[in-house]
Amino acid sequence: MTMNFIYKSIIDAILKNTDIGIHVVDSAGKAIIYNQAMADMEGLDIHEVMGKSILDIFPSLTHETSTLLTVLKTRKPIYNKFQTYLNHKGKQINTLNSTIPIMISPGKHGALEIAKNITKEKELAAKLVYLQQELASKDIDHKSLKGYTFRNIIGEDEKFLEAIEVGRKAAMSSSTVLISGETGTGKELFAQSIHNGSSRKRKPFIAQNCAALPESLLEGILFGTVKGSFTGAINRPGLFEQANGGSLLLDEINSMGHQLQAKLLRVLQEGYVRRVGGLADIPIDVRILATTNEDPLLMLNKGILRKDLYYRLNVITVTIPSLKERKTDIPLLTDHFIKKYNNILQKDIWYVSSEVGEAFMHYDWPGNVRELENIIESAINMINSGHIIKSEHISPDMRERLFKPDGRRFGLSLSEDQSLDNILKEVEKSIILETMQESGNNISRCSEKLGIKRQTLQHKLKKYGIRV
């Protein structure tokens, strides 16, 4: 068996089984490789494409607008290019492409395009913009404010009260605010409270998660678009314009790419926004509230956040402690969520059992307040009779984590069915489960936190039947 045959078999397997679209053209712009994922994405059959020119397959493209033909001509790569085009059947395709020049054989060049279908994301973005426009256009000059105020935020822990105090002072200012805290700590609640406590409370409050969309779509959503700036583009105001006079929350700002960070910095410094493809500078008066689920200084040192943007955003810093740092608030929050879901679900639950209450106090809450609320809501749904939340009302997956073996058990004598080896395995499994959750089910990040190799972690996940 020759090496060429082996390489061809491997390449064929990759082309058939990947969900990423792959299209390769020769120096004449004719397709020589076109996989099934790309065919599904573009609504074509492979035999309709192979051997045919790009412009025959996609009549809406030109030599200037086709990334494959552009790369063939310039022999320079194009990365993360958003494209909207029509195939010869008239179907609109929305993709995020990376196109690179390649050498097919000595003296013969071609181009390789790798595409991800973002049609659904684009439709979601359009719906999001529409809903944001509807929200921004509504008359909000009414007696009761929308969203949360600081009176709605529950907690008596000293660190938490300090965060609320900083937030109240931030509400009296017009400066930018950077809110940091783990996922589920209530960053958006703080942002809403700051807005509703400020002089802008009668103006729009608009939130956008920066991690929810590809950067090419996020740019258009934030800054707006001009008709003709790209295929399918229309005249549409961005969130900066929609939030004019009010506040714009940029959630998970650490997910924003450096290029978009630079544009955001320009808006903050100059007070003007320019739509994608536009020439006019539009004056805006928007207060920026930004959140991050990681330590801002750590992200700065890693280069995730631009230094100039960090210092521009970090005028007022609100740091929200995690739930494991404010465990004295757990009984208070538990009572609050029981009352909340009694009302919503029409139940009559009084409190949690002492066993559940103790487990709550010993658990580390990687999902923070949001995780506690979800557990209470789920448990109340499971109660058909009685007034107390017991361990059997908690989902099996959550029960395993809440009542896991931990360091408190090592002082106890072993029972006949609990060998030291079994307990150590349970502890290891629990630590892996918790760290996986903290790492967002990212194996590389989890293995780094645990200080073990990725392959070792994968073996242990399989060993303990932990599904990612």
N, C-alpha and C positions, 0 to 999 in steps of 0.2 A: 504494500500500500504506500503510495507516494505521499510526500508532505503536501503537495498541491491538492491532492484529493482530500486529505484530512482538513486542510484550511477551508476548502470549498464546502465540505460537510458542516463545519462549524459555522461558517458564514450563512449558509442556507438555513440552519437551525435558528440562528439569531434573527434573520429576516422574517421567518415564519412565525416566531413566537413572541417577538417584542410588540408592545402596544404603541411604540413610537413609529411614526411614519418616516420612511426612508425613500428618497428619490435621487438617483444618480444619472447624470447626463454626460454624453461625450462632448468632444470639442465642437460638434455641430449643433449641440443643444438637443440631441435626441436621447430618449430614455433608454438606458442600458440595465438599470436596476430599479425596480418599483415593487415594494412589498405590499402584503395584504392590508397591513394597518393603514398605509397611505391610501390604498384603494377604498377602504371602508370610510376613511375620513373625507375623501373627495367625491364619494358616490360613483366611482368608476370601476371598471373591470381591468385587471392587470393587462389582458391582451389588447385592450383599447389604447393602452398607453405605451407599451413596449415598442421601441423603434420609431416612435413618432416625436415630432418637434414640440417643444413647450408651447409655442404659439398656436399650434393646431389643436392641442389638448385644451388650452385655456385661452380662448379668443379675447377675453377681457384684458389680458396682460399685454405688455409691450416689451421691447428690449430694455427700456428704462425702468419699468415697474417690476419686472421679473427678477427676483433675487438670484436665481440660478444663472440667468443670462448675464446679469451684472457681474457676478463672481467669475464667470467664464472670461469676461472681457478684462476685468481689472486684476484678476488673480489675487484678490484680497478678501479675507473672510468677512462675513456679516453675521453678527451674533444677536440673538433675541429680537428679531424683527417681527413686528405685528403685521400680518397681511390679511386683507379681505379681498376676495376675488371670486369670479364665477367660472365654473367648469363649462364644458361645451353643452351640457344639458340645462344650463341656466341655474344650477344650484349654487347658493352663496356659501363660501367656505371661509372660516375664520381660524387662522393658525398663528402660532408663535414659532418662528423658524430660526434655525442657525444654519448658515450655508458656508461651506468652506471649499477652497480649490484643492483638487487632488491630481495625482499623476496616475493615469490609467496604465500606461506602458511608457518605455523610454521615448521621449519626444512627443507624447500625446497627453494632453491635459483634459480634465473634466471638472465637474462640480458635484458635490454631495450636499443634499439638503436633508436636515433632520427636523421634523415638524411635530408639534403637539397641538391637538385639536382643542381650541378654547371657545368654540361656538357657544357652549352652555354658559361659560363664565361671562362671555360678552352679553348674552341675553340677561343673565343675572345682574350684570352691571347696569344695563339699560333700565331694568325694573327698579334697581336701587336708586338710580338717579331720579327716576319718575317719582318714587315714593318720597325721596328727600325734597324734591320740588314741591310736592303736595304738602308736606309738613311745613316747609319754609313759607309757603304762600298763605297758610291759614292764619287767621286773626287770633293771636294768642293773648290779647289784652283782656284777660278774664280774671275772675277772682282767685281761682286756685291755679297754682303753677303746675305745669307738666313735669313729671319726673320727681326726683328726690330732692329733699333739702336736708340740712344737717340734723334737723329734728327727727328725721326718719332713720338716721344711722345709729345702730345699737352697739353699745360697748361701754365698759367702765374701766377697762385696763388703762394703766397710766400712759403707756406708749401710744395706745390707740387714741386716748383723749388728747395727747400732744399733737398727733396727726390732724385731728379735727380742729384744734386751735389754729394750727398753721393754715388749714384749709379755709377757716373763717376769715383769717387775715388776708388770704389770697383773694377772697371774694370782694374785698374792699379795694382791691388794686385792679389795674388794667394790664399788668405785666403778664408775660407768658409763664405757664406753670408746667413743671415736669412731675408727674405722679408715678412713683415706682412702687412695686409690690408684686408678690407672686400671683400667679393665675388664681382667680377666685377670691381675692381679698376685698374686692369692691372698689376698684379704681374708677370705673365709670360712674358709680354712685357718688364718689367724691367729686368727680368732674361735673356731674349734673348739679350737685349741691353748691359748688363754687359758682356756677353760672346762675343758678336760681337765687343766690345770695348777693349777686352783683347788680350794678346799674343796667346791665344788659338783659335782665331776666325777662323782659317783655319782647325780646328779639329772639330769633331762631337759635336753637341749640342743635347742632348737627354732629353726628358721630360717624367716623369711618375707620374700620379696621384695616390697617395697612398690610396685614398678612393675608387678607382674604382674596386678593386679586393679583394677577401678574402686574409688574410695574408699568408695562405699556398701557394697560387698561386703567390702572390707578391714576396715571398722569392725566388722562382725559377726564376722569371723574373729578379730580381735584381742581384742575385748571380750566376745564371746559374745552370745547372743540369748535372749529370753524368749518363750515361746509366746504368740501373739496380738499381738505388737508390730507385726507387719505380716503380710499374707496369706502363708501358707506357713511362717511362722516357728515354730521349735520351741525347747524348752529345751535349750540347748547351751552348754557352756563355751567360752570363747575361748582363744586361745593363751597369754594371761597366766596364766590358771588352770591350763592344762595344763603350763606351764613352772614352776609354783610350786616354789620351793626350788632351781631350776636357773637356766639362762640363756636369754634370748630374743634372737636375732639379728634385727635389723630391717635387712635389706639394702636398699641404695639409699634411704635415709631421705629423700634430697632429692626423691624422687618423691611423697612424702606431702603432701596438701593442708594448708593452714593450719588448717582446722577440726579435722582429725584430729590435727594436731600439738598443738593446744591440749589435747585430751583426753589425749594421751600425756603431756604435761607434768604434768597434774593427777595422773595415776597415779604418775609418778615422785616428785612432791612429797608425796603423801598416803599412798602404799602401799596404795591401795584401787582396785578396779575395779568398774564398774557395767555390767551387760549392757545391750545395746540394748533399750529398752523396759522395763527393770527399774527397781526402786526401791531394792533392797538394795545396800549397799556391801560388797563381798567383799574381805577382807584378802588380800594376796598378798606373797610374798617372791621377787622375780624380779630377776636382774641383767640390765640392758640393755646389749647390745653393738650398736652401730650402724655401718653402713658407708656411705660415699659415694664415688662415682667422679669427683667434681669437688673442687676446692679448697674446703674448708669456709668459709674467709674470703670467697672470691669469691661463694659462694652466699649468705652472710650479707649481703654488700653488695648483691647483686641482689634481696634480699628473698625468696629461695626458701625459706630456713630462717628460722623465727622466732628472734629474738634470745634470748628467754628459754629456748627449748628448746635452742638451740645451746650456751648457757653451762651448761645443766643436763647435756647429753650430753658436752660436751667437758671432762670432768674429767681423763681420761687420753687422750692423743692418740697414735695409732700411724700413722705415715706410711710407706707401703710404696713404695719407689722403683720406677719403671717398668723394664722390661728394657733399654731403650736407655740407662738410667742405670747399669746394672750389667752391661755387656757381658762383663766378665771371667768372669761366671758362666755364659755361654752354653755353653762346652765341657763344663762340669760337668753342667749340666742336660741337654744333648744325650745324654751318656753314660747318665744316669739314665733318660731316657725310652726309649732303645734297649733297656736291660736290662728295663725294665718291659714293653714291648710284645713283646720276644722271649719273655717268659714267657707273656703273654696269648695271643699269636698263634702260639706254638710255632715261632718262627723262630730263626735263628742269624746275626744281623747283628752286625758287629763295630764299625763306626764310619762316619762320613760322609767322603766324598772331600774332598780339600783344596780343590777348587773350591766345593763346597757349604759347607764350613766357613768359607771366606773370605766367601762371600755372606752367611752367617749373621751374621758379625761386622760387615758393612757395612750390614745391613738395620736399619730403625728400629723394627720390631716394634710396630705400633699395637695388636695384639691381645695383646701381652706374653707371659707364660709359657704361657698357654693356647694361643696361636697356635703357639708353638714345639712344644708337645706334639702338637697336631693335625697339624702338618707331618710330624713323626717317625712318628706312627701311620699316616698316609696313605701315606707312602713305604714303610714296612715291608710294608704290605699289597700294594704293587705289585711287590715283589721276588720273582721265582720262582726265580732262581738267583743265586749269588754271595753275598758277605758285606758289601758296601759300599753305602751309600746314595749314589747318584749323581744328577746333575741330572735325568736322564730318568725317575727314579722319583718326582719331585715333580710335582704336578698342574700342568697348563699355566697356569692362572690364577695360582697361587702362584709358579711358575717365572718368569713375566713380571715379577712384583714383586721377586723376589729378585735376578734378574739384569738389572734395569732399567738403562738408561743413567743415569749420574749425574755429579756434578762430577769424579769421578776420571778420566773419559774425555776431559775437555776439553784435557788436556795431550798427547793422542795425535794423530798425524796422521790425516787422514780417508782412508778407503779409497774406491775408485771408486764403490761403491754406497752410500756414506754421506755425503751432502751435509750441510752445516751446518744447512740447513732441516729435513732429516729428523731429525737428532739433537735439535734443539730441540723438534720435535713430540713425539718420544719422551719427552723430559724432561717436557714439559708434561703429556702423557698420564699419566705415572707419578705426577707430583705430584698431579694431580686424583684418580687412583685411590686414592692413599694418604690424601689429605685426606677423600675421601668415606667411606673406611673408618673413619677417626678420628672422623668426624661422624655415624656410625651411619646412613649413606646418607640423611642429611637435607640436601636441596639448599640450603635457606635457611642452615643452619648452615655448610655447606661454603663457600658463596659468601661468607659473612661472614669466614671464616678466610682465604680466598684474596684477599679485598679486591676482588672483582669483583661485578657485578650478577647477580642470580639468572637473568635472561634470558640473559646472556652464558654463564654456566655451563651452562645447559640446551642452548645451541647447541653448546658444546664437547663435552658428553656425547654428543650426537647425532653430532657430527663424528667422534669417536673410537670410536663404537660401544659406549660404556660403558652397560650396563644397570643401572638402579637397582633 
